[in-house]
Amino acid sequence: MSKDHLAIFDTTLRDGEQSPGASMTREEKLRIARQLEKMRVDVIEAGFPAASNGDFESVRAVAEAIKDSTVAALSRAFDKDIARALEAIKPARSGRIHTFIATSPIHMEKKLRMAPEDVIVAARNAVRFARNGIDNVEFSCEDAGRSELDFLCRIIEAVIEEGAQVINIPDTVGYNVPEQFAERIRQLRERIPNSDKVTWSVHCHNDLGLAVANSLAAVVAGARQVECTINGLGERAGNAALEEIVMAVRTRQDVFGCDTRIDTTQIVSASKMVSGITGFPVQPNKAIVGANAFAHESGIHQDGVLKHRETYEIMRAEDVGWNTNKLVLGKHSGRTAFKARLKELGIEVDSEQVLNAAFTRFKELADKKHEIFDEDLHALMSDEVVTPEDEYFRLVSSAFRSETGEPPQAEVTLSAGGREHHARATGSGPVDAALKAIETVVASGSELLLYSVNAITTGTDAQGEVTVRLSKAGRIVNGQGADTDIIVASAKAYINALNKLQSGTEKLNPQL
């Protein structure tokens, strides 16, 4: 790898999924993985195969589908974990094992309950075992940001001797500040023998809002891989945002002296896809991908931009994909054009049955709102493709009534396990009535943590995209639904979340 190339390691499918409620299905992971490949991400961390059979199958599906990016699987420093990860990425054209162990005093003592010398032995054994199955091995020192420098030097030297090709230094709890973190990278590169034989990587969390700053400081100090996620998705306050890392390095070549191979015109599409699938909306003032990122309201700013764009814009909106939300299809568009546009959006539909059902829904939507945008297609396919084929609950029909001076009423027909049930309820509003009617059938016992509505496109005929977050027995899931009728969208989102509660499996969530 050339020293002037900065590799982008995307962990949206693994670390991003660890956000409470952001769990993704196999089909959702495939959609995102294909978009990341289209964006030319170097490494896609597809998941943690030892966590569950579902995660194993998702990683394997990504490994089979992706051809132009390396597919990585995470594993703890256990032979059983590594063997499971090796099996999951076996179909990949280019695969990587990413194994890790904690190295900070607090983690070794309180979590691992292991002596430092035993941790070094475990790290050696893990890398050696992984190298027996694959050449491309990455080793991470969990909580490296709070680890002792001398110990880091010892353990990293040991795993380099065993054949690790990438060394990752995570700021697992977002504790570091840029100058300190950059100095840590410099010290490690200077003090460790054969440090020039490996690629140095960083994985920064955003607990103090410094994930991007710490990552970029590490790049200046010699790191040549950054681990990040779309929209900064991730545990707690999230990870370094891929779009911010990529555009900072691309825009400030005078500072960084390196660049990525990312097709930046795909960034906005990736952002919208991840937001739609996870139900985590992007704040309007979010850098690069926020709705206001290239908006100018001040008269002075508007005047300056009109005279010369670079007076107030250091990037072009079209360079990150903001020109892609154009009208693409209408009611007279055919099935071939529909399928072709889905493919351009990174949505692969392998089943003719699913494609036919989706096309029927597209025609129904076109009759309602006439102009269909890319965002509408993403929402439509989230309903059609993402929903598991064996969904337990399904909305069959609904009717709502709301008038001044009378309590709103909702009547729903719900399929549960293949049997239809009818229910009626009143509420403080039509949405409240609809969800109460559903609950009379399912009696889920869950708690509604979040209810939010966003217009997918402009205009009064726009689809409303509803996100709900439910909690039950310590599990948190998101549900999404879209429709031109907000009440129907709300019912769909609620049922989507209920299906996840019904079928979801518990997962291990290692934290880097």
C-alpha positions, -999 to 999 in steps of 0.1 A, spaced: 0 0 0 13 34 -10 22 57 19 1 84 3 -30 63 2 -54 65 32 -74 33 35 -110 37 47 -122 9 69 -160 11 73 -175 -5 103 -212 7 99 -223 -29 97 -205 -39 129 -199 -10 153 -226 11 138 -251 -17 144 -243 -16 181 -262 16 185 -293 8 206 -321 0 181 -299 0 150 -299 -38 145 -300 -47 108 -314 -76 89 -293 -96 64 -309 -79 35 -303 -44 50 -267 -52 55 -263 -64 19 -279 -31 7 -255 -10 27 -225 -32 18 -232 -28 -19 -234 9 -15 -201 10 4 -185 -11 -24 -199 13 -50 -184 42 -29 -150 23 -32 -145 17 5 -113 -2 11 -125 -25 39 -160 -33 49 -163 -48 84 -193 -70 80 -199 -81 115 -190 -103 144 -197 -139 133 -194 -155 167 -222 -132 181 -251 -152 167 -260 -174 138 -278 -144 122 -246 -124 123 -226 -153 109 -250 -156 80 -250 -118 74 -212 -117 72 -211 -147 49 -237 -131 26 -216 -99 24 -185 -120 17 -203 -137 -11 -217 -105 -26 -187 -80 -24 -160 -82 -50 -141 -49 -50 -137 -43 -13 -120 -64 14 -145 -80 38 -134 -81 74 -149 -101 103 -143 -92 139 -133 -118 165 -121 -118 201 -87 -134 207 -102 -169 211 -96 -197 187 -133 -205 185 -142 -169 176 -115 -167 149 -125 -201 134 -161 -188 131 -149 -156 115 -127 -175 90 -156 -197 80 -179 -166 75 -155 -148 52 -144 -179 33 -163 -169 1 -147 -134 0 -125 -125 -29 -105 -105 -4 -110 -112 33 -95 -101 66 -96 -113 102 -98 -85 127 -90 -98 161 -86 -79 194 -79 -80 231 -81 -53 258 -48 -37 268 -56 -10 293 -50 -17 330 -86 -12 339 -98 -36 312 -72 -62 319 -79 -62 356 -117 -56 358 -130 -72 325 -105 -98 314 -92 -106 349 -59 -115 332 -23 -105 340 -5 -84 313 18 -113 304 -11 -135 298 -27 -109 276 4 -108 254 4 -146 251 -33 -146 241 -26 -119 215 3 -139 200 -18 -170 199 -48 -153 183 -27 -137 155 -8 -170 149 -41 -189 147 -56 -164 124 -25 -164 101 -29 -201 97 -62 -195 80 -56 -162 61 -27 -138 53 -46 -106 60 -48 -102 98 -55 -70 117 -49 -67 154 -65 -42 177 -55 -31 212 -89 -24 228 -89 8 249 -54 17 236 -62 53 244 -59 45 281 -32 18 278 3 22 291 27 31 263 54 5 273 29 -23 274 14 -13 240 49 -14 225 55 -49 239 22 -64 227 23 -48 193 59 -59 187 47 -95 196 18 -95 172 39 -80 143 63 -109 149 34 -133 145 24 -118 112 -2 -91 118 -3 -68 88 -25 -40 103 -22 -26 138 -52 -7 151 -51 18 179 -86 24 191 -97 53 214 -125 30 226 -141 53 251 -134 86 234 -110 98 261 -81 112 241 -76 147 226 -59 153 192 -24 163 203 -22 135 228 -35 109 204 -12 120 176 18 118 199 8 82 209 8 72 172 42 88 167 57 71 197 45 37 188 58 40 152 92 53 165 97 28 193 84 -5 178 108 -25 157 95 -33 122 67 -7 126 72 2 90 62 -33 80 25 -27 90 -3 -3 83 -12 18 113 -49 22 118 -71 42 143 -107 37 155 -119 67 175 -152 71 195 -170 103 198 -177 106 236 -161 140 238 -170 150 202 -134 145 191 -135 113 171 -129 130 137 -103 154 151 -84 125 168 -85 104 137 -72 132 115 -45 140 140 -34 104 138 -33 106 100 -9 135 103 12 114 126 14 85 101 -18 64 104 -28 52 70 -61 35 78 -91 52 95 -120 31 109 -152 50 107 -189 48 100 -215 64 78 -231 94 96 -208 86 126 -232 59 137 -220 37 166 -221 29 203 -229 57 227 -220 90 210 -208 71 179 -177 68 158 -157 91 135 -179 100 105 -166 86 72 -179 115 52 -161 140 74 -128 121 74 -129 117 36 -138 152 27 -114 167 52 -85 148 37 -97 155 1 -102 192 8 -70 198 28 -44 181 7 -19 207 19 -22 194 55 -26 156 51 -5 148 20 -26 116 14 -59 108 -1 -86 81 -2 -100 63 -32 -135 70 -22 -161 81 -49 -174 110 -29 -204 115 -52 -219 84 -35 -216 98 1 -251 114 3 -268 83 -11 -249 62 15 -259 86 43 -296 85 33 -296 47 30 -281 42 65 -304 68 80 -334 51 65 -325 16 74 -315 23 110 -341 50 117 -314 74 130 -321 108 112 -293 130 102 -294 164 119 -298 193 94 -266 210 104 -245 178 102 -213 184 82 -213 171 46 -246 152 47 -269 175 67 -298 191 48 -283 226 56 -247 217 49 -246 237 17 -275 261 25 -270 299 28 -296 321 44 -275 352 53 -278 378 26 -241 385 27 -233 348 23 -258 344 -6 -244 374 -24 -208 361 -20 -217 326 -32 -235 340 -62 -205 361 -72 -179 334 -65 -188 300 -49 -155 297 -30 -162 328 -9 -183 307 15 -181 271 1 -149 250 4 -166 220 -13 -191 216 -40 -225 201 -31 -225 179 -62 -191 165 -53 -206 146 -23 -238 136 -42 -263 163 -34 -274 164 -70 -288 129 -69 -322 135 -53 -338 143 -87 -371 130 -100 -363 96 -115 -396 77 -121 -433 83 -126 -466 64 -130 -458 55 -166 -424 40 -158 -420 3 -166 -408 -26 -146 -374 -26 -164 -367 11 -156 -378 5 -120 -354 -24 -115 -326 -5 -132 -330 25 -109 -330 2 -79 -297 -13 -90 -282 22 -95 -292 30 -59 -274 -1 -47 -306 -21 -41 -302 -56 -55 -334 -77 -57 -327 -113 -63 -363 -126 -59 -388 -121 -87 -415 -124 -62 -401 -95 -42 -395 -74 -73 -431 -79 -85 -445 -70 -51 -423 -39 -49 -432 -28 -84 -469 -31 -75 -463 -9 -45 -444 15 -67 -474 18 -90 -497 24 -61 -474 51 -47 -471 67 -82 -509 70 -83 -509 88 -50 -480 113 -54 -471 113 -92 -435 123 -87 -412 95 -73 -378 104 -60 -348 83 -50 -357 88 -13 -392 73 -21 -376 42 -36 -354 37 -6 -384 39 17 -405 17 -5 -378 -10 -6 -373 -8 31 -408 -19 34 -406 -45 7 -371 -60 9 -361 -54 44 -391 -70 61 -384 -107 69 -403 -131 48 -415 -149 79 -428 -117 96 -451 -126 124 -473 -95 124 -487 -78 93 -511 -50 88 -539 -62 66 -562 -31 66 -570 0 86 -596 27 90 -593 59 110 -618 86 121 -610 120 136 -634 149 140 -636 180 162 -651 173 196 -650 135 193 -622 111 204 -602 98 174 -609 61 165 -589 35 148 -599 1 135 -572 -24 123 -571 -59 109 -538 -75 119 -524 -108 108 -505 -125 137 -489 -159 130 -511 -163 99 -544 -156 117 -563 -124 112 -575 -103 142 -597 -73 143 -594 -45 169 -608 -11 176 -595 16 200 -598 53 207 -569 76 216 -558 112 222 -551 113 184 -555 90 154 -519 77 158 -524 70 194 -556 52 186 -540 31 159 -511 20 181 -535 12 209 -557 -9 185 -526 -29 175 -516 -34 211 -550 -49 219 -541 -77 195 -504 -82 203 -502 -72 240 -464 -68 236 -457 -52 270 -431 -30 253 -424 7 261 -424 33 234 -392 53 237 -393 73 205 -418 84 179 -406 107 151 -419 117 117 -399 130 88 -410 140 53 -391 120 28 -393 146 0 -408 180 -4 -444 188 -11 -477 181 7 -480 147 -11 -447 136 3 -444 102 20 -440 105 57 -413 83 72 -421 73 108 -395 58 132 -405 42 165 -382 28 192 -395 1 215 -379 -13 246 -388 -47 262 -368 -67 288 -336 -48 281 -339 -51 243 -342 -19 222 -354 -20 186 -363 5 159 -391 2 135 -397 22 103 -427 27 80 -434 50 51 -466 61 35 -484 92 22 -508 86 51 -489 94 83 -513 72 104 -507 42 81 -469 49 82 -471 49 120 -489 16 121 -463 1 97 -434 14 118 -449 0 150 -455 -34 135 -420 -34 120 -406 -29 155 -429 -56 170 -416 -81 144 -380 -73 154 -389 -79 191 -407 -111 181 -378 -126 160 -347 -108 173 -318 -128 189 -295 -115 215 -261 -106 203 -226 -101 218 -214 -66 213 -176 -63 216 -166 -27 218 -135 -12 201 
